[in-house]
Amino acid sequence: MPSLLILYFAERYDAEVLRRTLNEVFPESPLIGCSSCQAVRTVSLDEVPVALAAIYDEQGAYGVAGGSHTEGDVRMWLRQAMAACDRPGELPQMVLLHTTPGGEEALLAELDEELGGAVPVIGGSAADDHLQGHWRLFWQRQTLTEGSVLAVFYPNCELVFQFHAGYRPTEHSAIATRVEGREIIALDQRPAAEVYGEWVGNTLPEGPVLHETTFFPLARLTGNVYGMPCFKLSHPESVTARRGLRLFTDVSEGERLVLMQGSESGVLERSLLAARIEPEYGMPEKLHPIGALIIFCAGYRYALASRIDEIIGHYNQRLEGVPYLIPFTFGEQGRMPQGELVHGNLMISSVIFCRGA
């Protein structure tokens, strides 16, 4: 019996049918599922619409819980997941979190407070093919069009985490002087889309602008590590009728936003760091990968469409051909180098499961 099932799927597949089928075949296994933008990638060089990972770990423990945000909260689901695998009150080695787009920052703040800021969290926001709200989540008890699901991990192996983005700051920045929800209405008291357009040298039309902004996200400075600035990214997804910019993350009035710049080669190079194994995490022995989960931004997928196969080839080499899954999400979660748990865009959040020599 699998200790945990993790499923990613394209929106054209019925999430409820997938959930019921897996429950029938594996009634004793905890299950977590999340929709991916258009496809899923694996160790194969071909895209697949559905991919399932089965973890077999007799000496480990895994629990899953979730629900609609109108029915509960992430603290409750965390406790339920811990209790489900007979580890109540014991901090897990990792939490995998998937949520529908919107309000991720508040969820992460609650989760981090419950965990005491000490537990790695990776994850991504459920996605669909055309940003029309057709994303889905599920766990063994229910399918959700809105809400969150999480899995707690107490594995009998070592875990290595990475959280990366491939952009550098430009000289352009401004204060968000008017914000409503995830829409920046004004930067330095001027229409946000006009300011942004001047920065990038392109007048953006009203409507979706995901492709036009992929290599020019906005960012907020989160701190410095070894003298290097660390940023969390926000991807502009549309221009509103009042010339505001709608993002995939929350922004607060008074925050300084920096224009970032990337390139296909730079983003590709940074994406490969998701498969890097660092033995310095208090584990001096040589580590060998046995599997991986790589949460990959859907915006990256579009930007690097012609080079995805190249990335998969590098991952296969770096991970020594072990199984892994790559879903494409509408926002990524992970810990910044200085420890802050954040929700960002155009990022890659990964965990590599390893054995010592």
C-alpha positions as semicolon CSV with decimal commas, in nm:
position;residue;x (nm);y (nm);z (nm)
1;M;0,000;0,000;0,000
2;P;0,143;0,344;-0,089
3;S;0,222;0,565;0,209
4;L;0,115;0,872;0,006
5;L;-0,027;0,941;-0,341
6;I;0,042;1,275;-0,516
7;L;-0,145;1,345;-0,840
8;Y;-0,120;1,634;-1,088
9;F;-0,354;1,667;-1,385
10;A;-0,461;1,896;-1,669
11;E;-0,798;2,070;-1,640
12;R;-0,962;1,854;-1,910
13;Y;-0,962;1,563;-1,667
14;D;-1,246;1,534;-1,416
15;A;-1,093;1,578;-1,069
16;E;-1,380;1,399;-0,898
17;V;-1,342;1,093;-1,122
18;L;-0,968;1,086;-1,053
19;R;-1,023;1,112;-0,678
20;R;-1,291;0,841;-0,666
21;T;-1,090;0,605;-0,884
22;L;-0,777;0,634;-0,673
23;N;-0,978;0,592;-0,353
24;E;-1,129;0,272;-0,491
25;V;-0,790;0,127;-0,589
26;F;-0,598;0,254;-0,283
27;P;-0,859;0,300;-0,008
28;E;-0,600;0,311;0,272
29;S;-0,360;0,561;0,114
30;P;-0,368;0,935;0,186
31;L;-0,411;1,131;-0,135
32;I;-0,345;1,487;-0,252
33;G;-0,423;1,622;-0,600
34;C;-0,380;1,954;-0,781
35;S;-0,453;2,073;-1,135
36;S;-0,162;2,187;-1,352
37;C;-0,149;2,434;-1,641
38;Q;-0,203;2,228;-1,958
39;A;0,026;1,936;-1,873
40;V;0,268;1,772;-1,631
41;R;0,630;1,676;-1,696
42;T;0,818;1,377;-1,563
43;V;1,144;1,196;-1,629
44;S;1,002;1,119;-1,974
45;L;1,069;1,373;-2,249
46;D;0,698;1,379;-2,335
47;E;0,429;1,596;-2,177
48;V;0,157;1,400;-2,001
49;P;-0,191;1,519;-1,894
50;V;-0,192;1,317;-1,569
51;A;0,096;1,200;-1,351
52;L;0,089;1,010;-1,023
53;A;0,364;0,968;-0,764
54;A;0,334;0,686;-0,512
55;I;0,559;0,701;-0,205
56;Y;0,627;0,372;-0,030
57;D;0,784;0,432;0,311
58;E;0,696;0,180;0,582
59;Q;0,909;0,358;0,842
60;G;0,776;0,705;0,758
61;A;0,440;0,871;0,814
62;Y;0,223;1,091;0,592
63;G;-0,109;1,264;0,645
64;V;-0,338;1,477;0,429
65;A;-0,627;1,715;0,505
66;G;-0,797;2,011;0,344
67;G;-1,122;2,189;0,272
68;S;-1,295;2,501;0,153
69;H;-1,187;2,829;0,310
70;T;-1,548;2,882;0,419
71;E;-1,543;2,554;0,610
72;G;-1,216;2,569;0,802
73;D;-0,865;2,708;0,815
74;V;-0,514;2,593;0,743
75;R;-0,428;2,553;1,112
76;M;-0,711;2,304;1,157
77;W;-0,615;2,112;0,845
78;L;-0,253;2,094;0,958
79;R;-0,357;1,943;1,291
80;Q;-0,593;1,702;1,118
81;A;-0,318;1,586;0,881
82;M;-0,077;1,533;1,170
83;A;-0,338;1,338;1,366
84;A;-0,430;1,129;1,059
85;C;-0,081;0,974;1,056
86;D;-0,059;0,940;1,435
87;R;0,183;1,229;1,479
88;P;-0,029;1,485;1,670
89;G;0,182;1,771;1,800
90;E;0,500;1,651;1,626
91;L;0,644;1,894;1,375
92;P;0,674;1,738;1,029
93;Q;0,991;1,749;0,823
94;M;0,798;1,913;0,540
95;V;0,456;2,042;0,443
96;L;0,329;2,028;0,085
97;L;0,062;2,295;0,035
98;H;-0,166;2,350;-0,263
99;T;-0,434;2,619;-0,267
100;T;-0,660;2,782;-0,523
101;P;-0,539;3,127;-0,638
102;G;-0,609;3,414;-0,400
103;G;-0,516;3,480;-0,039
104;E;-0,206;3,260;-0,032
105;E;-0,010;3,509;0,180
106;A;-0,261;3,498;0,466
107;L;-0,268;3,118;0,459
108;L;0,110;3,097;0,471
109;A;0,127;3,341;0,762
110;E;-0,117;3,128;0,962
111;L;0,060;2,807;0,870
112;D;0,401;2,946;0,959
113;E;0,277;3,072;1,295
114;E;0,139;2,728;1,372
115;L;0,468;2,564;1,270
116;G;0,681;2,813;1,461
117;G;0,873;2,918;1,150
118;A;1,078;2,602;1,163
119;V;0,934;2,367;0,900
120;P;1,006;2,378;0,525
121;V;0,695;2,436;0,316
122;I;0,679;2,391;-0,059
123;G;0,384;2,418;-0,291
124;G;0,200;2,603;-0,562
125;S;-0,138;2,747;-0,650
126;A;-0,366;2,526;-0,859
127;A;-0,375;2,621;-1,227
128;D;-0,592;2,580;-1,534
129;D;-0,519;2,622;-1,904
130;H;-0,643;2,974;-1,974
131;L;-0,684;3,152;-1,638
132;Q;-1,061;3,097;-1,634
133;G;-1,101;2,951;-1,286
134;H;-1,117;2,586;-1,394
135;W;-0,853;2,480;-1,142
136;R;-0,926;2,197;-0,897
137;L;-0,784;2,044;-0,580
138;F;-0,867;1,723;-0,400
139;W;-0,773;1,496;-0,118
140;Q;-0,912;1,156;-0,030
141;R;-1,236;1,295;0,116
142;Q;-1,337;1,575;-0,121
143;T;-1,284;1,764;-0,446
144;L;-1,255;2,143;-0,426
145;T;-1,302;2,433;-0,666
146;E;-1,191;2,669;-0,387
147;G;-0,981;2,599;-0,081
148;S;-0,658;2,433;0,024
149;V;-0,510;2,087;0,069
150;L;-0,189;1,998;0,249
151;A;0,022;1,695;0,323
152;V;0,259;1,650;0,616
153;F;0,575;1,446;0,563
154;Y;0,768;1,243;0,823
155;P;0,989;1,052;0,577
156;N;1,258;0,796;0,642
157;C;1,506;0,982;0,423
158;E;1,681;1,317;0,389
159;L;1,513;1,615;0,222
160;V;1,688;1,889;0,023
161;F;1,498;2,208;-0,065
162;Q;1,543;2,476;-0,330
163;F;1,347;2,796;-0,402
164;H;1,471;3,003;-0,694
165;A;1,393;3,273;-0,949
166;G;1,599;3,384;-1,247
167;Y;1,577;3,766;-1,247
168;R;1,792;4,065;-1,156
169;P;1,678;4,409;-1,032
170;T;1,673;4,708;-1,267
171;E;1,714;5,075;-1,176
172;H;1,336;5,129;-1,186
173;S;1,126;5,129;-0,870
174;A;0,821;5,305;-0,726
175;I;0,592;5,306;-0,425
176;A;0,252;5,139;-0,450
177;T;0,040;5,440;-0,356
178;R;-0,305;5,290;-0,422
179;V;-0,393;4,922;-0,402
180;E;-0,718;4,726;-0,403
181;G;-0,684;4,353;-0,345
182;R;-0,429;4,228;-0,594
183;E;-0,462;4,528;-0,822
184;I;-0,203;4,804;-0,806
185;I;-0,397;5,110;-0,914
186;A;-0,120;5,367;-0,876
187;L;0,259;5,374;-0,858
188;D;0,400;5,702;-0,726
189;Q;0,048;5,851;-0,762
190;R;0,027;5,764;-1,134
191;P;-0,165;5,486;-1,314
192;A;0,035;5,171;-1,252
193;A;0,014;5,038;-1,608
194;E;0,144;5,367;-1,746
195;V;0,444;5,368;-1,514
196;Y;0,518;5,003;-1,587
197;G;0,485;5,063;-1,962
198;E;0,738;5,346;-1,948
199;W;0,980;5,122;-1,761
200;V;0,964;4,842;-2,017
201;G;0,921;5,065;-2,323
202;N;0,588;4,914;-2,422
203;T;0,232;5,046;-2,389
204;L;0,031;4,756;-2,252
205;P;-0,327;4,707;-2,376
206;E;-0,617;4,648;-2,142
207;G;-0,665;4,279;-2,071
208;P;-0,432;3,980;-2,016
209;V;-0,060;4,058;-2,034
210;L;0,099;3,742;-1,896
211;H;0,324;3,681;-2,193
212;E;0,429;4,046;-2,226
213;T;0,536;4,069;-1,860
214;T;0,701;3,730;-1,801
215;F;1,056;3,864;-1,832
216;F;0,972;4,186;-1,642
217;P;0,804;4,099;-1,312
218;L;0,776;4,331;-1,014
219;A;0,942;4,243;-0,685
220;R;0,983;4,339;-0,322
221;L;1,312;4,318;-0,137
222;T;1,289;4,063;0,146
223;G;1,640;4,096;0,286
224;N;2,001;4,013;0,216
225;V;2,201;3,693;0,243
226;Y;2,582;3,719;0,233
227;G;2,544;4,069;0,095
228;M;2,317;3,964;-0,191
229;P;1,961;4,104;-0,207
230;C;1,671;3,859;-0,205
231;F;1,343;3,938;-0,380
232;K;0,998;3,784;-0,395
233;L;0,840;3,823;-0,736
234;S;0,493;3,930;-0,851
235;H;0,379;3,858;-1,206
236;P;0,143;4,117;-1,365
237;E;-0,138;3,915;-1,521
238;S;-0,365;4,185;-1,667
239;V;-0,420;4,557;-1,719
240;T;-0,752;4,681;-1,580
241;A;-0,989;4,936;-1,732
242;R;-0,854;5,206;-1,499
243;R;-0,496;5,129;-1,610
244;G;-0,409;4,936;-1,299
245;L;-0,200;4,619;-1,286
246;R;-0,353;4,301;-1,148
247;L;-0,100;4,058;-0,999
248;F;-0,089;3,697;-0,884
249;T;0,020;3,810;-0,535
250;D;-0,093;4,052;-0,269
251;V;0,075;4,393;-0,246
252;S;0,030;4,652;0,029
253;E;0,013;5,027;-0,007
254;G;0,346;5,185;0,080
255;E;0,557;4,894;-0,044
256;R;0,837;4,970;-0,287
257;L;0,817;4,765;-0,604
258;V;1,126;4,707;-0,814
259;L;1,116;4,618;-1,182
260;M;1,306;4,294;-1,241
261;Q;1,449;4,174;-1,569
262;G;1,521;3,827;-1,696
263;S;1,613;3,646;-2,014
264;E;1,546;3,303;-2,154
265;S;1,902;3,190;-2,085
266;G;1,908;3,339;-1,735
267;V;1,575;3,185;-1,636
268;L;1,681;2,850;-1,777
269;E;2,009;2,856;-1,585
270;R;1,835;2,937;-1,257
271;S;1,567;2,675;-1,316
272;L;1,834;2,406;-1,315
273;L;1,918;2,491;-0,953
274;A;1,593;2,321;-0,853
275;A;1,772;1,989;-0,905
276;R;2,085;2,083;-0,709
277;I;2,167;1,869;-0,404
278;E;2,336;2,064;-0,127
279;P;2,495;1,844;0,144
280;E;2,558;2,149;0,364
281;Y;2,215;2,124;0,531
282;G;2,378;1,956;0,833
283;M;2,426;1,640;0,623
284;P;2,795;1,603;0,538
285;E;2,764;1,259;0,379
286;K;2,722;1,214;0,006
287;L;2,355;1,223;-0,084
288;H;2,191;1,030;-0,365
289;P;1,850;1,132;-0,501
290;I;1,567;0,879;-0,491
291;G;1,291;1,111;-0,615
292;A;1,187;1,475;-0,644
293;L;0,895;1,713;-0,667
294;I;0,960;2,033;-0,864
295;I;0,688;2,302;-0,851
296;F;0,740;2,501;-1,172
297;C;0,576;2,834;-1,254
298;A;0,333;2,824;-1,548
299;G;0,479;3,155;-1,664
300;Y;0,820;2,989;-1,688
301;R;0,661;2,711;-1,890
302;Y;0,539;2,960;-2,151
303;A;0,861;3,161;-2,151
304;L;1,079;2,854;-2,197
305;A;0,840;2,656;-2,416
306;S;1,101;2,581;-2,681
307;R;1,356;2,469;-2,421
308;I;1,151;2,263;-2,175
309;D;1,288;1,939;-2,319
310;E;1,639;2,074;-2,261
311;I;1,553;2,145;-1,897
312;I;1,409;1,795;-1,854
313;G;1,730;1,649;-1,995
314;H;1,937;1,843;-1,741
315;Y;1,705;1,736;-1,456
316;N;1,735;1,372;-1,562
317;Q;2,112;1,400;-1,553
318;R;2,135;1,588;-1,223
319;L;1,880;1,363;-1,052
320;E;2,045;1,050;-1,191
321;G;1,729;0,935;-1,368
322;V;1,515;0,892;-1,055
323;P;1,138;0,957;-1,076
324;Y;1,009;1,311;-1,030
325;L;0,703;1,522;-1,108
326;I;0,680;1,879;-1,241
327;P;0,339;2,049;-1,218
328;F;0,292;2,401;-1,358
329;T;0,130;2,636;-1,107
330;F;-0,005;2,993;-1,079
331;G;0,214;3,089;-0,783
332;E;0,484;2,914;-0,583
333;Q;0,549;2,880;-0,211
334;G;0,876;2,827;-0,030
335;R;1,123;2,971;0,220
336;M;1,357;3,249;0,120
337;P;1,724;3,204;0,220
338;Q;1,676;3,420;0,530
339;G;1,386;3,199;0,643
340;E;1,076;3,395;0,539
341;L;0,793;3,178;0,407
342;V;0,657;3,349;0,098
343;H;0,417;3,319;-0,193
344;G;0,580;3,439;-0,515
345;N;0,549;3,418;-0,891
346;L;0,786;3,307;-1,165
347;M;0,969;3,087;-0,917
348;I;1,056;2,721;-0,872
349;S;1,004;2,541;-0,541
350;S;1,146;2,191;-0,510
351;V;1,222;1,907;-0,271
352;I;1,461;1,624;-0,347
353;F;1,429;1,299;-0,152
354;C;1,776;1,157;-0,079
355;R;1,959;0,866;0,075
356;G;2,305;0,889;0,227
357;A;2,600;0,697;0,091
